[in-house]
Amino acid sequence: MLTKEFAQRVELSEKQVRKIVQHLEERGYHLKKTEYRGREATDFQEEDIELFREIADKVKQTNSYDLAFEELEKENDFLQIVVKEDDQNQLPS
């Protein structure tokens, strides 16, 4: 699903969703991509909903995207999600 629909599903603004995507990609998390109107767009999946809600809750608590990600990176669950996603994107050697 594209950003507009995904934002509605996770009850965030499109701007908030884009900001979270930016922070995730800076940390090496790869979201699925698709082409929309000739441009690359994020293709959000059902499994992304819980992750984005968790991040949004932490952002509300800390009032900072950077602090939220720092705290989440200290939690094992968050690291496992990121590592799991990274493993799926690697080609066998």
Phi and psi in radians as a Rosetta constraint file:
Dihedral C 1 N 2 CA 2 C 2 CIRCULARHARMONIC -1.505 0.35
Dihedral N 2 CA 2 C 2 N 3 CIRCULARHARMONIC 3.012 0.35
Dihedral C 2 N 3 CA 3 C 3 CIRCULARHARMONIC -0.961 0.35
Dihedral N 3 CA 3 C 3 N 4 CIRCULARHARMONIC -0.785 0.35
Dihedral C 3 N 4 CA 4 C 4 CIRCULARHARMONIC -1.050 0.35
Dihedral N 4 CA 4 C 4 N 5 CIRCULARHARMONIC -0.875 0.35
Dihedral C 4 N 5 CA 5 C 5 CIRCULARHARMONIC -1.140 0.35
Dihedral N 5 CA 5 C 5 N 6 CIRCULARHARMONIC -0.733 0.35
Dihedral C 5 N 6 CA 6 C 6 CIRCULARHARMONIC -1.097 0.35
Dihedral N 6 CA 6 C 6 N 7 CIRCULARHARMONIC -0.743 0.35
Dihedral C 6 N 7 CA 7 C 7 CIRCULARHARMONIC -1.018 0.35
Dihedral N 7 CA 7 C 7 N 8 CIRCULARHARMONIC -0.718 0.35
Dihedral C 7 N 8 CA 8 C 8 CIRCULARHARMONIC -1.138 0.35
Dihedral N 8 CA 8 C 8 N 9 CIRCULARHARMONIC -0.688 0.35
Dihedral C 8 N 9 CA 9 C 9 CIRCULARHARMONIC -1.170 0.35
Dihedral N 9 CA 9 C 9 N 10 CIRCULARHARMONIC -0.639 0.35
Dihedral C 9 N 10 CA 10 C 10 CIRCULARHARMONIC -1.665 0.35
Dihedral N 10 CA 10 C 10 N 11 CIRCULARHARMONIC 0.038 0.35
Dihedral C 10 N 11 CA 11 C 11 CIRCULARHARMONIC 1.028 0.35
Dihedral N 11 CA 11 C 11 N 12 CIRCULARHARMONIC 0.811 0.35
Dihedral C 11 N 12 CA 12 C 12 CIRCULARHARMONIC -2.228 0.35
Dihedral N 12 CA 12 C 12 N 13 CIRCULARHARMONIC 2.879 0.35
Dihedral C 12 N 13 CA 13 C 13 CIRCULARHARMONIC -1.382 0.35
Dihedral N 13 CA 13 C 13 N 14 CIRCULARHARMONIC 2.797 0.35
Dihedral C 13 N 14 CA 14 C 14 CIRCULARHARMONIC -1.054 0.35
Dihedral N 14 CA 14 C 14 N 15 CIRCULARHARMONIC -0.641 0.35
Dihedral C 14 N 15 CA 15 C 15 CIRCULARHARMONIC -1.093 0.35
Dihedral N 15 CA 15 C 15 N 16 CIRCULARHARMONIC -0.741 0.35
Dihedral C 15 N 16 CA 16 C 16 CIRCULARHARMONIC -1.122 0.35
Dihedral N 16 CA 16 C 16 N 17 CIRCULARHARMONIC -0.720 0.35
Dihedral C 16 N 17 CA 17 C 17 CIRCULARHARMONIC -1.089 0.35
Dihedral N 17 CA 17 C 17 N 18 CIRCULARHARMONIC -0.802 0.35
Dihedral C 17 N 18 CA 18 C 18 CIRCULARHARMONIC -1.086 0.35
Dihedral N 18 CA 18 C 18 N 19 CIRCULARHARMONIC -0.659 0.35
Dihedral C 18 N 19 CA 19 C 19 CIRCULARHARMONIC -1.138 0.35
Dihedral N 19 CA 19 C 19 N 20 CIRCULARHARMONIC -0.741 0.35
Dihedral C 19 N 20 CA 20 C 20 CIRCULARHARMONIC -1.135 0.35
Dihedral N 20 CA 20 C 20 N 21 CIRCULARHARMONIC -0.737 0.35
Dihedral C 20 N 21 CA 21 C 21 CIRCULARHARMONIC -1.005 0.35
Dihedral N 21 CA 21 C 21 N 22 CIRCULARHARMONIC -0.801 0.35
Dihedral C 21 N 22 CA 22 C 22 CIRCULARHARMONIC -1.016 0.35
Dihedral N 22 CA 22 C 22 N 23 CIRCULARHARMONIC -0.824 0.35
Dihedral C 22 N 23 CA 23 C 23 CIRCULARHARMONIC -1.161 0.35
Dihedral N 23 CA 23 C 23 N 24 CIRCULARHARMONIC -0.678 0.35
Dihedral C 23 N 24 CA 24 C 24 CIRCULARHARMONIC -1.109 0.35
Dihedral N 24 CA 24 C 24 N 25 CIRCULARHARMONIC -0.800 0.35
Dihedral C 24 N 25 CA 25 C 25 CIRCULARHARMONIC -1.162 0.35
Dihedral N 25 CA 25 C 25 N 26 CIRCULARHARMONIC -0.599 0.35
Dihedral C 25 N 26 CA 26 C 26 CIRCULARHARMONIC -1.097 0.35
Dihedral N 26 CA 26 C 26 N 27 CIRCULARHARMONIC -0.463 0.35
Dihedral C 26 N 27 CA 27 C 27 CIRCULARHARMONIC -1.690 0.35
Dihedral N 27 CA 27 C 27 N 28 CIRCULARHARMONIC 0.155 0.35
Dihedral C 27 N 28 CA 28 C 28 CIRCULARHARMONIC 1.557 0.35
Dihedral N 28 CA 28 C 28 N 29 CIRCULARHARMONIC 0.147 0.35
Dihedral C 28 N 29 CA 29 C 29 CIRCULARHARMONIC -1.465 0.35
Dihedral N 29 CA 29 C 29 N 30 CIRCULARHARMONIC 2.227 0.35
Dihedral C 29 N 30 CA 30 C 30 CIRCULARHARMONIC -1.846 0.35
Dihedral N 30 CA 30 C 30 N 31 CIRCULARHARMONIC 1.985 0.35
Dihedral C 30 N 31 CA 31 C 31 CIRCULARHARMONIC -1.547 0.35
Dihedral N 31 CA 31 C 31 N 32 CIRCULARHARMONIC 2.648 0.35
Dihedral C 31 N 32 CA 32 C 32 CIRCULARHARMONIC -1.154 0.35
Dihedral N 32 CA 32 C 32 N 33 CIRCULARHARMONIC 2.544 0.35
Dihedral C 32 N 33 CA 33 C 33 CIRCULARHARMONIC -2.087 0.35
Dihedral N 33 CA 33 C 33 N 34 CIRCULARHARMONIC 2.722 0.35
Dihedral C 33 N 34 CA 34 C 34 CIRCULARHARMONIC -2.524 0.35
Dihedral N 34 CA 34 C 34 N 35 CIRCULARHARMONIC 3.042 0.35
Dihedral C 34 N 35 CA 35 C 35 CIRCULARHARMONIC -1.851 0.35
Dihedral N 35 CA 35 C 35 N 36 CIRCULARHARMONIC 2.319 0.35
Dihedral C 35 N 36 CA 36 C 36 CIRCULARHARMONIC -2.390 0.35
Dihedral N 36 CA 36 C 36 N 37 CIRCULARHARMONIC 2.089 0.35
Dihedral C 36 N 37 CA 37 C 37 CIRCULARHARMONIC 0.916 0.35
Dihedral N 37 CA 37 C 37 N 38 CIRCULARHARMONIC 0.735 0.35
Dihedral C 37 N 38 CA 38 C 38 CIRCULARHARMONIC 1.381 0.35
Dihedral N 38 CA 38 C 38 N 39 CIRCULARHARMONIC 0.093 0.35
Dihedral C 38 N 39 CA 39 C 39 CIRCULARHARMONIC -2.197 0.35
Dihedral N 39 CA 39 C 39 N 40 CIRCULARHARMONIC 2.725 0.35
Dihedral C 39 N 40 CA 40 C 40 CIRCULARHARMONIC -1.258 0.35
Dihedral N 40 CA 40 C 40 N 41 CIRCULARHARMONIC 2.374 0.35
Dihedral C 40 N 41 CA 41 C 41 CIRCULARHARMONIC -2.409 0.35
Dihedral N 41 CA 41 C 41 N 42 CIRCULARHARMONIC 2.658 0.35
Dihedral C 41 N 42 CA 42 C 42 CIRCULARHARMONIC -1.274 0.35
Dihedral N 42 CA 42 C 42 N 43 CIRCULARHARMONIC 2.313 0.35
Dihedral C 42 N 43 CA 43 C 43 CIRCULARHARMONIC -1.845 0.35
Dihedral N 43 CA 43 C 43 N 44 CIRCULARHARMONIC 1.564 0.35
Dihedral C 43 N 44 CA 44 C 44 CIRCULARHARMONIC -1.200 0.35
Dihedral N 44 CA 44 C 44 N 45 CIRCULARHARMONIC 2.507 0.35
Dihedral C 44 N 45 CA 45 C 45 CIRCULARHARMONIC -1.968 0.35
Dihedral N 45 CA 45 C 45 N 46 CIRCULARHARMONIC 2.848 0.35
Dihedral C 45 N 46 CA 46 C 46 CIRCULARHARMONIC -0.964 0.35
Dihedral N 46 CA 46 C 46 N 47 CIRCULARHARMONIC -0.695 0.35
Dihedral C 46 N 47 CA 47 C 47 CIRCULARHARMONIC -1.188 0.35
Dihedral N 47 CA 47 C 47 N 48 CIRCULARHARMONIC -0.275 0.35
Dihedral C 47 N 48 CA 48 C 48 CIRCULARHARMONIC -1.320 0.35
Dihedral N 48 CA 48 C 48 N 49 CIRCULARHARMONIC -0.373 0.35
Dihedral C 48 N 49 CA 49 C 49 CIRCULARHARMONIC -1.040 0.35
Dihedral N 49 CA 49 C 49 N 50 CIRCULARHARMONIC -0.880 0.35
Dihedral C 49 N 50 CA 50 C 50 CIRCULARHARMONIC -1.078 0.35
Dihedral N 50 CA 50 C 50 N 51 CIRCULARHARMONIC -0.747 0.35
Dihedral C 50 N 51 CA 51 C 51 CIRCULARHARMONIC -1.036 0.35
Dihedral N 51 CA 51 C 51 N 52 CIRCULARHARMONIC -0.822 0.35
Dihedral C 51 N 52 CA 52 C 52 CIRCULARHARMONIC -1.173 0.35
Dihedral N 52 CA 52 C 52 N 53 CIRCULARHARMONIC -0.642 0.35
Dihedral C 52 N 53 CA 53 C 53 CIRCULARHARMONIC -1.141 0.35
Dihedral N 53 CA 53 C 53 N 54 CIRCULARHARMONIC -0.718 0.35
Dihedral C 53 N 54 CA 54 C 54 CIRCULARHARMONIC -1.093 0.35
Dihedral N 54 CA 54 C 54 N 55 CIRCULARHARMONIC -0.771 0.35
Dihedral C 54 N 55 CA 55 C 55 CIRCULARHARMONIC -1.117 0.35
Dihedral N 55 CA 55 C 55 N 56 CIRCULARHARMONIC -0.786 0.35
Dihedral C 55 N 56 CA 56 C 56 CIRCULARHARMONIC -1.066 0.35
Dihedral N 56 CA 56 C 56 N 57 CIRCULARHARMONIC -0.713 0.35
Dihedral C 56 N 57 CA 57 C 57 CIRCULARHARMONIC -1.080 0.35
Dihedral N 57 CA 57 C 57 N 58 CIRCULARHARMONIC -0.735 0.35
Dihedral C 57 N 58 CA 58 C 58 CIRCULARHARMONIC -1.200 0.35
Dihedral N 58 CA 58 C 58 N 59 CIRCULARHARMONIC -0.629 0.35
Dihedral C 58 N 59 CA 59 C 59 CIRCULARHARMONIC -1.109 0.35
Dihedral N 59 CA 59 C 59 N 60 CIRCULARHARMONIC -0.724 0.35
Dihedral C 59 N 60 CA 60 C 60 CIRCULARHARMONIC -1.089 0.35
Dihedral N 60 CA 60 C 60 N 61 CIRCULARHARMONIC -0.695 0.35
Dihedral C 60 N 61 CA 61 C 61 CIRCULARHARMONIC -1.168 0.35
Dihedral N 61 CA 61 C 61 N 62 CIRCULARHARMONIC -0.742 0.35
Dihedral C 61 N 62 CA 62 C 62 CIRCULARHARMONIC -1.639 0.35
Dihedral N 62 CA 62 C 62 N 63 CIRCULARHARMONIC -0.305 0.35
Dihedral C 62 N 63 CA 63 C 63 CIRCULARHARMONIC 1.061 0.35
Dihedral N 63 CA 63 C 63 N 64 CIRCULARHARMONIC 0.481 0.35
Dihedral C 63 N 64 CA 64 C 64 CIRCULARHARMONIC -2.738 0.35
Dihedral N 64 CA 64 C 64 N 65 CIRCULARHARMONIC 2.302 0.35
Dihedral C 64 N 65 CA 65 C 65 CIRCULARHARMONIC -1.150 0.35
Dihedral N 65 CA 65 C 65 N 66 CIRCULARHARMONIC -0.778 0.35
Dihedral C 65 N 66 CA 66 C 66 CIRCULARHARMONIC -1.071 0.35
Dihedral N 66 CA 66 C 66 N 67 CIRCULARHARMONIC -0.821 0.35
Dihedral C 66 N 67 CA 67 C 67 CIRCULARHARMONIC -1.113 0.35
Dihedral N 67 CA 67 C 67 N 68 CIRCULARHARMONIC -0.695 0.35
Dihedral C 67 N 68 CA 68 C 68 CIRCULARHARMONIC -1.050 0.35
Dihedral N 68 CA 68 C 68 N 69 CIRCULARHARMONIC -0.803 0.35
Dihedral C 68 N 69 CA 69 C 69 CIRCULARHARMONIC -1.194 0.35
Dihedral N 69 CA 69 C 69 N 70 CIRCULARHARMONIC -0.640 0.35
Dihedral C 69 N 70 CA 70 C 70 CIRCULARHARMONIC -1.064 0.35
Dihedral N 70 CA 70 C 70 N 71 CIRCULARHARMONIC -0.781 0.35
Dihedral C 70 N 71 CA 71 C 71 CIRCULARHARMONIC -1.156 0.35
Dihedral N 71 CA 71 C 71 N 72 CIRCULARHARMONIC -0.745 0.35
Dihedral C 71 N 72 CA 72 C 72 CIRCULARHARMONIC -1.137 0.35
Dihedral N 72 CA 72 C 72 N 73 CIRCULARHARMONIC -0.615 0.35
Dihedral C 72 N 73 CA 73 C 73 CIRCULARHARMONIC -1.169 0.35
Dihedral N 73 CA 73 C 73 N 74 CIRCULARHARMONIC -0.390 0.35
Dihedral C 73 N 74 CA 74 C 74 CIRCULARHARMONIC -1.379 0.35
Dihedral N 74 CA 74 C 74 N 75 CIRCULARHARMONIC -0.316 0.35
Dihedral C 74 N 75 CA 75 C 75 CIRCULARHARMONIC -1.530 0.35
Dihedral N 75 CA 75 C 75 N 76 CIRCULARHARMONIC 2.315 0.35
Dihedral C 75 N 76 CA 76 C 76 CIRCULARHARMONIC -1.022 0.35
Dihedral N 76 CA 76 C 76 N 77 CIRCULARHARMONIC -0.734 0.35
Dihedral C 76 N 77 CA 77 C 77 CIRCULARHARMONIC -0.989 0.35
Dihedral N 77 CA 77 C 77 N 78 CIRCULARHARMONIC -0.783 0.35
Dihedral C 77 N 78 CA 78 C 78 CIRCULARHARMONIC -1.137 0.35
Dihedral N 78 CA 78 C 78 N 79 CIRCULARHARMONIC -0.773 0.35
Dihedral C 78 N 79 CA 79 C 79 CIRCULARHARMONIC -1.100 0.35
Dihedral N 79 CA 79 C 79 N 80 CIRCULARHARMONIC -0.674 0.35
Dihedral C 79 N 80 CA 80 C 80 CIRCULARHARMONIC -1.129 0.35
Dihedral N 80 CA 80 C 80 N 81 CIRCULARHARMONIC -0.673 0.35
Dihedral C 80 N 81 CA 81 C 81 CIRCULARHARMONIC -1.086 0.35
Dihedral N 81 CA 81 C 81 N 82 CIRCULARHARMONIC -0.806 0.35
Dihedral C 81 N 82 CA 82 C 82 CIRCULARHARMONIC -1.152 0.35
Dihedral N 82 CA 82 C 82 N 83 CIRCULARHARMONIC -0.801 0.35
Dihedral C 82 N 83 CA 83 C 83 CIRCULARHARMONIC -1.126 0.35
Dihedral N 83 CA 83 C 83 N 84 CIRCULARHARMONIC -0.750 0.35
Dihedral C 83 N 84 CA 84 C 84 CIRCULARHARMONIC -1.004 0.35
Dihedral N 84 CA 84 C 84 N 85 CIRCULARHARMONIC -0.795 0.35
Dihedral C 84 N 85 CA 85 C 85 CIRCULARHARMONIC -1.135 0.35
Dihedral N 85 CA 85 C 85 N 86 CIRCULARHARMONIC -0.709 0.35
Dihedral C 85 N 86 CA 86 C 86 CIRCULARHARMONIC -1.114 0.35
Dihedral N 86 CA 86 C 86 N 87 CIRCULARHARMONIC -0.706 0.35
Dihedral C 86 N 87 CA 87 C 87 CIRCULARHARMONIC -1.081 0.35
Dihedral N 87 CA 87 C 87 N 88 CIRCULARHARMONIC -0.627 0.35
Dihedral C 87 N 88 CA 88 C 88 CIRCULARHARMONIC -1.211 0.35
Dihedral N 88 CA 88 C 88 N 89 CIRCULARHARMONIC -0.418 0.35
Dihedral C 88 N 89 CA 89 C 89 CIRCULARHARMONIC -1.603 0.35
Dihedral N 89 CA 89 C 89 N 90 CIRCULARHARMONIC -0.067 0.35
Dihedral C 89 N 90 CA 90 C 90 CIRCULARHARMONIC -1.594 0.35
Dihedral N 90 CA 90 C 90 N 91 CIRCULARHARMONIC 2.447 0.35
Dihedral C 90 N 91 CA 91 C 91 CIRCULARHARMONIC -1.476 0.35
Dihedral N 91 CA 91 C 91 N 92 CIRCULARHARMONIC 2.559 0.35
Dihedral C 91 N 92 CA 92 C 92 CIRCULARHARMONIC -1.154 0.35
Dihedral N 92 CA 92 C 92 N 93 CIRCULARHARMONIC 2.594 0.35
